[in-house]
Amino acid sequence: MKKESELPHADFLAILERVRYSTREETKIEVAECMLDYGIDIKLVGAVTGLKKSQLTGVK
């Protein structure tokens, strides 16, 4: 892998965007886990987090 200083600006921005997206997804899953732990209905958890039911069934 190239050093960060050697990456073109567009490549660096693309990497940064991927990191931001994956972080958002991880945060949604963590929030969903907490909500499910507190006994909140899975449909409401999906509505709040924007995750699909199939994504929520694997959580915990």
All heavy atoms as TSV, in Angstrom:
chain	resi	resn	atom	element	x	y	z
A	1	MET	N	N	0.838	-1.175	0.000
A	1	MET	CA	C	0.000	0.000	0.000
A	1	MET	C	C	0.883	1.239	0.000
A	1	MET	O	O	1.922	1.278	0.637
A	1	MET	CB	C	-0.905	-0.006	1.222
A	1	MET	CG	C	-1.848	1.146	1.240
A	1	MET	SD	S	-3.034	0.919	2.582
A	1	MET	CE	C	-3.910	2.415	2.377
A	2	LYS	N	N	0.451	2.229	-0.708
A	2	LYS	CA	C	1.214	3.466	-0.791
A	2	LYS	C	C	1.120	4.227	0.514
A	2	LYS	O	O	0.170	4.091	1.272
A	2	LYS	CB	C	0.657	4.349	-1.905
A	2	LYS	CG	C	0.793	3.783	-3.284
A	2	LYS	CD	C	0.210	4.765	-4.279
A	2	LYS	CE	C	0.331	4.230	-5.684
A	2	LYS	NZ	N	-0.220	5.151	-6.662
A	3	LYS	N	N	2.113	5.050	0.749
A	3	LYS	CA	C	2.048	5.936	1.902
A	3	LYS	C	C	0.944	6.950	1.646
A	3	LYS	O	O	0.628	7.272	0.512
A	3	LYS	CB	C	3.375	6.664	2.095
A	3	LYS	CG	C	4.505	5.758	2.512
A	3	LYS	CD	C	5.757	6.566	2.722
A	3	LYS	CE	C	6.915	5.679	3.100
A	3	LYS	NZ	N	8.152	6.437	3.258
A	4	GLU	N	N	0.349	7.460	2.731
A	4	GLU	CA	C	-0.745	8.417	2.596
A	4	GLU	C	C	-0.341	9.650	1.802
A	4	GLU	O	O	-1.128	10.192	1.045
A	4	GLU	CB	C	-1.263	8.830	3.968
A	4	GLU	CG	C	-2.017	7.711	4.653
A	4	GLU	CD	C	-2.498	8.107	6.019
A	4	GLU	OE1	O	-2.595	9.311	6.307
A	4	GLU	OE2	O	-2.771	7.201	6.809
A	5	SER	N	N	0.894	10.093	1.963
A	5	SER	CA	C	1.331	11.293	1.260
A	5	SER	C	C	1.439	11.060	-0.246
A	5	SER	O	O	1.429	12.004	-1.016
A	5	SER	CB	C	2.674	11.776	1.816
A	5	SER	OG	O	3.651	10.762	1.635
A	6	GLU	N	N	1.518	9.801	-0.673
A	6	GLU	CA	C	1.633	9.476	-2.085
A	6	GLU	C	C	0.268	9.240	-2.741
A	6	GLU	O	O	0.183	9.127	-3.949
A	6	GLU	CB	C	2.509	8.233	-2.265
A	6	GLU	CG	C	3.948	8.443	-1.833
A	6	GLU	CD	C	4.763	7.164	-1.927
A	6	GLU	OE1	O	4.279	6.173	-2.501
A	6	GLU	OE2	O	5.883	7.162	-1.405
A	7	LEU	N	N	-0.783	9.122	-1.937
A	7	LEU	CA	C	-2.111	8.886	-2.489
A	7	LEU	C	C	-2.640	10.151	-3.149
A	7	LEU	O	O	-2.539	11.236	-2.592
A	7	LEU	CB	C	-3.093	8.488	-1.382
A	7	LEU	CG	C	-2.981	7.089	-0.829
A	7	LEU	CD1	C	-3.949	6.911	0.331
A	7	LEU	CD2	C	-3.283	6.058	-1.885
A	8	PRO	N	N	-3.204	10.010	-4.318
A	8	PRO	CA	C	-3.856	11.162	-4.929
A	8	PRO	C	C	-5.023	11.618	-4.045
A	8	PRO	O	O	-5.605	10.827	-3.301
A	8	PRO	CB	C	-4.382	10.638	-6.261
A	8	PRO	CG	C	-3.610	9.395	-6.524
A	8	PRO	CD	C	-3.220	8.853	-5.191
A	9	HIS	N	N	-5.344	12.868	-4.151
A	9	HIS	CA	C	-6.384	13.463	-3.317
A	9	HIS	C	C	-7.708	12.710	-3.451
A	9	HIS	O	O	-8.380	12.439	-2.449
A	9	HIS	CB	C	-6.557	14.945	-3.700
A	9	HIS	CG	C	-7.490	15.691	-2.826
A	9	HIS	ND1	N	-7.181	16.013	-1.522
A	9	HIS	CD2	C	-8.733	16.180	-3.058
A	9	HIS	CE1	C	-8.191	16.658	-0.991
A	9	HIS	NE2	N	-9.143	16.780	-1.904
A	10	ALA	N	N	-8.105	12.342	-4.640
A	10	ALA	CA	C	-9.366	11.638	-4.868
A	10	ALA	C	C	-9.365	10.262	-4.206
A	10	ALA	O	O	-10.377	9.838	-3.637
A	10	ALA	CB	C	-9.643	11.497	-6.351
A	11	ASP	N	N	-8.242	9.555	-4.265
A	11	ASP	CA	C	-8.147	8.246	-3.621
A	11	ASP	C	C	-8.259	8.377	-2.106
A	11	ASP	O	O	-8.917	7.578	-1.451
A	11	ASP	CB	C	-6.827	7.554	-3.976
A	11	ASP	CG	C	-6.779	7.088	-5.412
A	11	ASP	OD1	O	-7.846	7.026	-6.059
A	11	ASP	OD2	O	-5.668	6.796	-5.885
A	12	PHE	N	N	-7.615	9.386	-1.566
A	12	PHE	CA	C	-7.679	9.618	-0.124
A	12	PHE	C	C	-9.108	9.914	0.301
A	12	PHE	O	O	-9.589	9.393	1.306
A	12	PHE	CB	C	-6.751	10.769	0.269
A	12	PHE	CG	C	-6.758	11.048	1.739
A	12	PHE	CD1	C	-6.137	10.179	2.617
A	12	PHE	CD2	C	-7.390	12.172	2.244
A	12	PHE	CE1	C	-6.146	10.430	3.977
A	12	PHE	CE2	C	-7.411	12.425	3.591
A	12	PHE	CZ	C	-6.786	11.551	4.470
A	13	LEU	N	N	-9.825	10.732	-0.469
A	13	LEU	CA	C	-11.213	11.052	-0.146
A	13	LEU	C	C	-12.104	9.813	-0.237
A	13	LEU	O	O	-13.024	9.646	0.564
A	13	LEU	CB	C	-11.736	12.159	-1.058
A	13	LEU	CG	C	-11.133	13.543	-0.813
A	13	LEU	CD1	C	-11.688	14.541	-1.820
A	13	LEU	CD2	C	-11.387	14.008	0.610
A	14	ALA	N	N	-11.841	8.951	-1.195
A	14	ALA	CA	C	-12.614	7.717	-1.333
A	14	ALA	C	C	-12.401	6.808	-0.121
A	14	ALA	O	O	-13.356	6.226	0.401
A	14	ALA	CB	C	-12.234	6.993	-2.620
A	15	ILE	N	N	-11.175	6.702	0.323
A	15	ILE	CA	C	-10.865	5.889	1.508
A	15	ILE	C	C	-11.543	6.490	2.738
A	15	ILE	O	O	-12.145	5.784	3.546
A	15	ILE	CB	C	-9.345	5.781	1.714
A	15	ILE	CG1	C	-8.734	4.944	0.607
A	15	ILE	CG2	C	-9.023	5.189	3.085
A	15	ILE	CD1	C	-7.220	4.977	0.566
A	16	LEU	N	N	-11.472	7.786	2.868
A	16	LEU	CA	C	-12.096	8.471	3.993
A	16	LEU	C	C	-13.607	8.238	3.997
A	16	LEU	O	O	-14.197	7.974	5.048
A	16	LEU	CB	C	-11.790	9.969	3.935
A	16	LEU	CG	C	-12.357	10.817	5.057
A	16	LEU	CD1	C	-11.805	10.389	6.402
A	16	LEU	CD2	C	-12.034	12.280	4.800
A	17	GLU	N	N	-14.232	8.298	2.846
A	17	GLU	CA	C	-15.674	8.080	2.749
A	17	GLU	C	C	-16.044	6.648	3.128
A	17	GLU	O	O	-17.045	6.414	3.802
A	17	GLU	CB	C	-16.183	8.406	1.344
A	17	GLU	CG	C	-17.676	8.377	1.221
A	17	GLU	CD	C	-18.397	9.348	2.135
A	17	GLU	OE1	O	-17.858	10.437	2.428
A	17	GLU	OE2	O	-19.508	9.016	2.580
A	18	ARG	N	N	-15.245	5.670	2.718
A	18	ARG	CA	C	-15.496	4.275	3.098
A	18	ARG	C	C	-15.407	4.094	4.605
A	18	ARG	O	O	-16.210	3.383	5.207
A	18	ARG	CB	C	-14.512	3.337	2.411
A	18	ARG	CG	C	-14.957	2.917	1.022
A	18	ARG	CD	C	-14.027	1.901	0.493
A	18	ARG	NE	N	-12.727	2.575	0.328
A	18	ARG	CZ	C	-11.782	2.222	-0.494
A	18	ARG	NH1	N	-11.928	1.168	-1.227
A	18	ARG	NH2	N	-10.669	2.906	-0.596
A	19	VAL	N	N	-14.424	4.734	5.224
A	19	VAL	CA	C	-14.261	4.643	6.677
A	19	VAL	C	C	-15.463	5.277	7.373
A	19	VAL	O	O	-16.006	4.717	8.329
A	19	VAL	CB	C	-12.946	5.312	7.127
A	19	VAL	CG1	C	-12.893	5.460	8.637
A	19	VAL	CG2	C	-11.754	4.515	6.626
A	20	ARG	N	N	-15.901	6.433	6.889
A	20	ARG	CA	C	-17.058	7.102	7.480
A	20	ARG	C	C	-18.302	6.238	7.359
A	20	ARG	O	O	-19.080	6.111	8.298
A	20	ARG	CB	C	-17.305	8.452	6.810
A	20	ARG	CG	C	-16.272	9.501	7.187
A	20	ARG	CD	C	-16.514	10.818	6.490
A	20	ARG	NE	N	-17.832	11.339	6.820
A	20	ARG	CZ	C	-18.541	12.114	6.016
A	20	ARG	NH1	N	-18.081	12.457	4.835
A	20	ARG	NH2	N	-19.714	12.557	6.381
A	21	TYR	N	N	-18.520	5.623	6.210
A	21	TYR	CA	C	-19.690	4.780	5.989
A	21	TYR	C	C	-19.660	3.565	6.916
A	21	TYR	O	O	-20.670	3.238	7.556
A	21	TYR	CB	C	-19.770	4.328	4.526
A	21	TYR	CG	C	-20.898	3.384	4.267
A	21	TYR	CD1	C	-22.202	3.855	4.125
A	21	TYR	CD2	C	-20.684	2.011	4.193
A	21	TYR	CE1	C	-23.252	2.981	3.905
A	21	TYR	CE2	C	-21.733	1.135	3.976
A	21	TYR	CZ	C	-23.008	1.621	3.826
A	21	TYR	OH	O	-24.041	0.743	3.629
A	22	SER	N	N	-18.527	2.896	6.991
A	22	SER	CA	C	-18.456	1.699	7.827
A	22	SER	C	C	-18.621	2.047	9.303
A	22	SER	O	O	-19.235	1.292	10.058
A	22	SER	CB	C	-17.156	0.931	7.590
A	22	SER	OG	O	-16.044	1.678	7.985
A	23	THR	N	N	-18.125	3.208	9.707
A	23	THR	CA	C	-18.291	3.649	11.092
A	23	THR	C	C	-19.757	3.916	11.397
A	23	THR	O	O	-20.264	3.531	12.455
A	23	THR	CB	C	-17.456	4.908	11.361
A	23	THR	OG1	O	-16.080	4.615	11.092
A	23	THR	CG2	C	-17.595	5.374	12.793
A	24	ARG	N	N	-20.462	4.557	10.458
A	24	ARG	CA	C	-21.892	4.801	10.645
A	24	ARG	C	C	-22.658	3.492	10.781
A	24	ARG	O	O	-23.538	3.366	11.631
A	24	ARG	CB	C	-22.461	5.599	9.472
A	24	ARG	CG	C	-22.304	7.082	9.634
A	24	ARG	CD	C	-23.064	7.824	8.545
A	24	ARG	NE	N	-22.080	8.572	7.785
A	24	ARG	CZ	C	-21.971	8.593	6.478
A	24	ARG	NH1	N	-22.805	7.945	5.725
A	24	ARG	NH2	N	-21.028	9.287	5.899
A	25	GLU	N	N	-22.335	2.520	9.947
A	25	GLU	CA	C	-23.019	1.230	10.000
A	25	GLU	C	C	-22.748	0.520	11.328
A	25	GLU	O	O	-23.655	-0.048	11.931
A	25	GLU	CB	C	-22.601	0.347	8.829
A	25	GLU	CG	C	-23.144	0.825	7.499
A	25	GLU	CD	C	-24.659	0.890	7.457
A	25	GLU	OE1	O	-25.311	-0.118	7.746
A	25	GLU	OE2	O	-25.178	1.969	7.138
A	26	GLU	N	N	-21.511	0.561	11.797
A	26	GLU	CA	C	-21.167	-0.056	13.074
A	26	GLU	C	C	-21.920	0.612	14.216
A	26	GLU	O	O	-22.397	-0.056	15.137
A	26	GLU	CB	C	-19.664	0.013	13.317
A	26	GLU	CG	C	-18.854	-0.900	12.430
A	26	GLU	CD	C	-17.354	-0.705	12.597
A	26	GLU	OE1	O	-16.940	-0.164	13.638
A	26	GLU	OE2	O	-16.618	-1.088	11.674
A	27	THR	N	N	-22.045	1.933	14.159
A	27	THR	CA	C	-22.761	2.669	15.187
A	27	THR	C	C	-24.235	2.295	15.187
A	27	THR	O	O	-24.835	2.098	16.244
A	27	THR	CB	C	-22.598	4.194	14.986
A	27	THR	OG1	O	-21.208	4.508	15.018
A	27	THR	CG2	C	-23.325	4.975	16.056
A	28	LYS	N	N	-24.837	2.174	14.006
A	28	LYS	CA	C	-26.241	1.763	13.920
A	28	LYS	C	C	-26.435	0.395	14.562
A	28	LYS	O	O	-27.408	0.171	15.284
A	28	LYS	CB	C	-26.692	1.694	12.455
A	28	LYS	CG	C	-26.912	3.028	11.801
A	28	LYS	CD	C	-27.364	2.807	10.371
A	28	LYS	CE	C	-27.504	4.097	9.615
A	28	LYS	NZ	N	-27.960	3.848	8.224
A	29	ILE	N	N	-25.526	-0.517	14.301
A	29	ILE	CA	C	-25.641	-1.862	14.855
A	29	ILE	C	C	-25.492	-1.828	16.371
A	29	ILE	O	O	-26.230	-2.500	17.101
A	29	ILE	CB	C	-24.618	-2.813	14.201
A	29	ILE	CG1	C	-25.017	-3.038	12.741
A	29	ILE	CG2	C	-24.516	-4.133	14.955
A	29	ILE	CD1	C	-23.984	-3.767	11.907
A	30	GLU	N	N	-24.577	-1.022	16.889
A	30	GLU	CA	C	-24.390	-0.905	18.333
A	30	GLU	C	C	-25.644	-0.322	18.992
A	30	GLU	O	O	-26.062	-0.784	20.055
A	30	GLU	CB	C	-23.171	-0.049	18.648
A	30	GLU	CG	C	-21.863	-0.722	18.321
A	30	GLU	CD	C	-20.667	0.197	18.479
A	30	GLU	OE1	O	-20.839	1.358	18.911
A	30	GLU	OE2	O	-19.557	-0.245	18.164
A	31	VAL	N	N	-26.235	0.688	18.369
A	31	VAL	CA	C	-27.468	1.280	18.894
A	31	VAL	C	C	-28.582	0.241	18.883
A	31	VAL	O	O	-29.335	0.108	19.859
A	31	VAL	CB	C	-27.865	2.537	18.078
A	31	VAL	CG1	C	-29.265	2.986	18.411
A	31	VAL	CG2	C	-26.871	3.661	18.325
A	32	ALA	N	N	-28.684	-0.507	17.799
A	32	ALA	CA	C	-29.711	-1.545	17.699
A	32	ALA	C	C	-29.528	-2.598	18.786
A	32	ALA	O	O	-30.507	-3.037	19.405
A	32	ALA	CB	C	-29.665	-2.194	16.314
A	33	GLU	N	N	-28.296	-3.000	19.048
A	33	GLU	CA	C	-28.027	-3.980	20.102
A	33	GLU	C	C	-28.522	-3.472	21.448
A	33	GLU	O	O	-29.165	-4.199	22.202
A	33	GLU	CB	C	-26.534	-4.291	20.183
A	33	GLU	CG	C	-26.007	-5.139	19.064
A	33	GLU	CD	C	-24.503	-5.328	19.125
A	33	GLU	OE1	O	-23.816	-4.555	19.841
A	33	GLU	OE2	O	-24.001	-6.233	18.455
A	34	CYS	N	N	-28.229	-2.226	21.752
A	34	CYS	CA	C	-28.651	-1.642	23.029
A	34	CYS	C	C	-30.176	-1.586	23.121
A	34	CYS	O	O	-30.748	-1.914	24.160
A	34	CYS	CB	C	-28.068	-0.242	23.209
A	34	CYS	SG	S	-26.300	-0.222	23.466
A	35	MET	N	N	-30.816	-1.165	22.044
A	35	MET	CA	C	-32.270	-1.069	22.043
A	35	MET	C	C	-32.904	-2.447	22.241
A	35	MET	O	O	-33.862	-2.592	23.007
A	35	MET	CB	C	-32.752	-0.434	20.740
A	35	MET	CG	C	-32.377	1.024	20.600
A	35	MET	SD	S	-32.831	1.718	19.013
A	35	MET	CE	C	-34.594	1.958	19.255
A	36	LEU	N	N	-32.374	-3.454	21.563
A	36	LEU	CA	C	-32.905	-4.802	21.703
A	36	LEU	C	C	-32.664	-5.337	23.115
A	36	LEU	O	O	-33.511	-6.033	23.676
A	36	LEU	CB	C	-32.301	-5.732	20.653
A	36	LEU	CG	C	-32.722	-5.445	19.206
A	36	LEU	CD1	C	-31.883	-6.267	18.236
A	36	LEU	CD2	C	-34.206	-5.688	19.001
A	37	ASP	N	N	-31.518	-4.994	23.697
A	37	ASP	CA	C	-31.224	-5.409	25.072
A	37	ASP	C	C	-32.237	-4.830	26.054
A	37	ASP	O	O	-32.558	-5.454	27.064
A	37	ASP	CB	C	-29.813	-4.988	25.487
A	37	ASP	CG	C	-28.733	-5.824	24.828
A	37	ASP	OD1	O	-29.052	-6.907	24.297
A	37	ASP	OD2	O	-27.561	-5.387	24.853
A	38	TYR	N	N	-32.731	-3.633	25.776
A	38	TYR	CA	C	-33.726	-3.007	26.645
A	38	TYR	C	C	-35.141	-3.474	26.335
A	38	TYR	O	O	-36.106	-2.996	26.925
A	38	TYR	CB	C	-33.652	-1.482	26.541
A	38	TYR	CG	C	-32.526	-0.894	27.356
A	38	TYR	CD1	C	-31.361	-0.458	26.745
A	38	TYR	CD2	C	-32.623	-0.792	28.736
A	38	TYR	CE1	C	-30.322	0.067	27.480
A	38	TYR	CE2	C	-31.594	-0.269	29.496
A	38	TYR	CZ	C	-30.443	0.167	28.859
A	38	TYR	OH	O	-29.417	0.678	29.601
A	39	GLY	N	N	-35.277	-4.391	25.403
A	39	GLY	CA	C	-36.567	-4.986	25.107
A	39	GLY	C	C	-37.441	-4.187	24.158
A	39	GLY	O	O	-38.648	-4.390	24.093
A	40	ILE	N	N	-36.845	-3.286	23.416
A	40	ILE	CA	C	-37.604	-2.493	22.459
A	40	ILE	C	C	-37.927	-3.365	21.248
A	40	ILE	O	O	-37.099	-4.153	20.789
A	40	ILE	CB	C	-36.817	-1.230	22.059
A	40	ILE	CG1	C	-36.608	-0.360	23.304
A	40	ILE	CG2	C	-37.526	-0.451	20.969
A	40	ILE	CD1	C	-35.727	0.837	23.105
A	41	ASP	N	N	-39.145	-3.219	20.750
A	41	ASP	CA	C	-39.638	-4.011	19.631
A	41	ASP	C	C	-38.713	-3.910	18.420
A	41	ASP	O	O	-38.222	-2.826	18.088
A	41	ASP	CB	C	-41.044	-3.524	19.258
A	41	ASP	CG	C	-41.645	-4.340	18.144
A	41	ASP	OD1	O	-41.886	-5.544	18.361
A	41	ASP	OD2	O	-41.875	-3.772	17.056
A	42	ILE	N	N	-38.491	-5.031	17.762
A	42	ILE	CA	C	-37.562	-5.091	16.633
A	42	ILE	C	C	-37.998	-4.189	15.477
A	42	ILE	O	O	-37.164	-3.616	14.774
A	42	ILE	CB	C	-37.340	-6.550	16.172
A	42	ILE	CG1	C	-36.094	-6.639	15.291
A	42	ILE	CG2	C	-38.565	-7.104	15.493
A	42	ILE	CD1	C	-35.606	-8.058	15.071
A	43	LYS	N	N	-39.308	-4.035	15.290
A	43	LYS	CA	C	-39.790	-3.152	14.219
A	43	LYS	C	C	-39.444	-1.698	14.515
A	43	LYS	O	O	-39.054	-0.953	13.615
A	43	LYS	CB	C	-41.298	-3.309	14.034
A	43	LYS	CG	C	-41.692	-4.631	13.427
A	43	LYS	CD	C	-43.188	-4.736	13.274
A	43	LYS	CE	C	-43.590	-6.101	12.740
A	43	LYS	NZ	N	-45.042	-6.213	12.622
A	44	LEU	N	N	-39.578	-1.308	15.773
A	44	LEU	CA	C	-39.226	0.058	16.163
A	44	LEU	C	C	-37.723	0.279	16.044
A	44	LEU	O	O	-37.275	1.333	15.571
A	44	LEU	CB	C	-39.696	0.341	17.587
A	44	LEU	CG	C	-39.391	1.730	18.134
A	44	LEU	CD1	C	-40.011	2.811	17.251
A	44	LEU	CD2	C	-39.881	1.868	19.556
A	45	VAL	N	N	-36.942	-0.711	16.434
A	45	VAL	CA	C	-35.487	-0.615	16.304
A	45	VAL	C	C	-35.104	-0.416	14.841
A	45	VAL	O	O	-34.273	0.431	14.517
A	45	VAL	CB	C	-34.791	-1.873	16.887
A	45	VAL	CG1	C	-33.299	-1.850	16.605
A	45	VAL	CG2	C	-35.041	-1.977	18.374
A	46	GLY	N	N	-35.746	-1.166	13.962
A	46	GLY	CA	C	-35.481	-1.019	12.531
A	46	GLY	C	C	-35.860	0.359	12.020
A	46	GLY	O	O	-35.139	0.958	11.223
A	47	ALA	N	N	-36.975	0.883	12.497
A	47	ALA	CA	C	-37.420	2.207	12.062
A	47	ALA	C	C	-36.465	3.306	12.536
A	47	ALA	O	O	-36.166	4.242	11.798
A	47	ALA	CB	C	-38.825	2.487	12.581
A	48	VAL	N	N	-35.971	3.163	13.746
A	48	VAL	CA	C	-35.079	4.178	14.306
A	48	VAL	C	C	-33.694	4.123	13.669
A	48	VAL	O	O	-33.108	5.149	13.333
A	48	VAL	CB	C	-34.973	4.018	15.842
A	48	VAL	CG1	C	-33.878	4.890	16.425
A	48	VAL	CG2	C	-36.314	4.343	16.493
A	49	THR	N	N	-33.162	2.915	13.494
A	49	THR	CA	C	-31.789	2.778	13.005
A	49	THR	C	C	-31.680	2.727	11.486
A	49	THR	O	O	-30.616	2.954	10.936
A	49	THR	CB	C	-31.135	1.505	13.566
A	49	THR	OG1	O	-31.885	0.364	13.129
A	49	THR	CG2	C	-31.043	1.548	15.075
A	50	GLY	N	N	-32.796	2.384	10.830
A	50	GLY	CA	C	-32.761	2.247	9.381
A	50	GLY	C	C	-32.227	0.903	8.918
A	50	GLY	O	O	-32.013	0.690	7.729
A	51	LEU	N	N	-32.042	-0.005	9.856
A	51	LEU	CA	C	-31.563	-1.339	9.512
A	51	LEU	C	C	-32.745	-2.233	9.162
A	51	LEU	O	O	-33.841	-2.072	9.696
A	51	LEU	CB	C	-30.789	-1.948	10.681
A	51	LEU	CG	C	-29.503	-1.220	11.083
A	51	LEU	CD1	C	-28.952	-1.806	12.381
A	51	LEU	CD2	C	-28.471	-1.292	9.984
A	52	LYS	N	N	-32.517	-3.183	8.273
A	52	LYS	CA	C	-33.555	-4.125	7.879
A	52	LYS	C	C	-33.683	-5.219	8.937
A	52	LYS	O	O	-32.740	-5.487	9.688
A	52	LYS	CB	C	-33.208	-4.755	6.531
A	52	LYS	CG	C	-33.160	-3.749	5.406
A	52	LYS	CD	C	-32.749	-4.405	4.114
A	52	LYS	CE	C	-32.633	-3.357	3.026
A	52	LYS	NZ	N	-32.100	-3.890	1.792
A	53	LYS	N	N	-34.843	-5.851	8.956
A	53	LYS	CA	C	-35.079	-6.910	9.936
A	53	LYS	C	C	-34.043	-8.027	9.800
A	53	LYS	O	O	-33.583	-8.577	10.795
A	53	LYS	CB	C	-36.489	-7.462	9.788
A	53	LYS	CG	C	-36.882	-8.392	10.903
A	53	LYS	CD	C	-38.336	-8.791	10.820
A	53	LYS	CE	C	-38.700	-9.699	11.979
A	53	LYS	NZ	N	-40.106	-10.090	11.940
A	54	SER	N	N	-33.645	-8.328	8.577
A	54	SER	CA	C	-32.642	-9.370	8.372
A	54	SER	C	C	-31.295	-8.980	8.978
A	54	SER	O	O	-30.550	-9.836	9.443
A	54	SER	CB	C	-32.473	-9.670	6.878
A	54	SER	OG	O	-32.023	-8.516	6.193
A	55	GLN	N	N	-30.992	-7.692	9.006
A	55	GLN	CA	C	-29.755	-7.240	9.628
A	55	GLN	C	C	-29.864	-7.285	11.144
A	55	GLN	O	O	-28.876	-7.507	11.833
A	55	GLN	CB	C	-29.432	-5.806	9.191
A	55	GLN	CG	C	-29.066	-5.670	7.729
A	55	GLN	CD	C	-28.947	-4.212	7.319
A	55	GLN	OE1	O	-29.923	-3.479	7.369
A	55	GLN	NE2	N	-27.754	-3.828	6.914
A	56	LEU	N	N	-31.060	-7.089	11.653
A	56	LEU	CA	C	-31.267	-7.055	13.099
A	56	LEU	C	C	-31.328	-8.437	13.710
A	56	LEU	O	O	-31.014	-8.604	14.886
A	56	LEU	CB	C	-32.561	-6.301	13.428
A	56	LEU	CG	C	-32.538	-4.819	13.093
A	56	LEU	CD1	C	-33.922	-4.219	13.300
A	56	LEU	CD2	C	-31.515	-4.085	13.933
A	57	THR	N	N	-31.732	-9.445	12.946
A	57	THR	CA	C	-31.841	-10.777	13.508
A	57	THR	C	C	-30.475	-11.362	13.834
A	57	THR	O	O	-30.360	-12.208	14.702
A	57	THR	CB	C	-32.613	-11.732	12.580
A	57	THR	OG1	O	-32.005	-11.720	11.300
A	57	THR	CG2	C	-34.072	-11.331	12.474
A	58	GLY	N	N	-29.427	-10.899	13.205
A	58	GLY	CA	C	-28.080	-11.358	13.489
A	58	GLY	C	C	-27.419	-10.583	14.615
A	58	GLY	O	O	-26.345	-10.927	15.071
A	59	VAL	N	N	-28.075	-9.527	15.079
A	59	VAL	CA	C	-27.529	-8.686	16.142
A	59	VAL	C	C	-27.714	-9.384	17.484
A	59	VAL	O	O	-28.699	-10.047	17.708
A	59	VAL	CB	C	-28.240	-7.303	16.149
A	59	VAL	CG1	C	-27.838	-6.480	17.341
A	59	VAL	CG2	C	-27.936	-6.565	14.863
A	60	LYS	N	N	-26.789	-9.201	18.370
A	60	LYS	CA	C	-26.743	-9.692	19.755
A	60	LYS	C	C	-25.667	-10.636	19.931
A	60	LYS	O	O	-25.032	-11.347	19.687
A	60	LYS	CB	C	-28.050	-10.281	20.241
A	60	LYS	CG	C	-28.990	-9.232	20.748
A	60	LYS	CD	C	-30.072	-9.891	21.549
A	60	LYS	CE	C	-30.919	-8.844	22.207
A	60	LYS	NZ	N	-31.872	-9.376	23.113
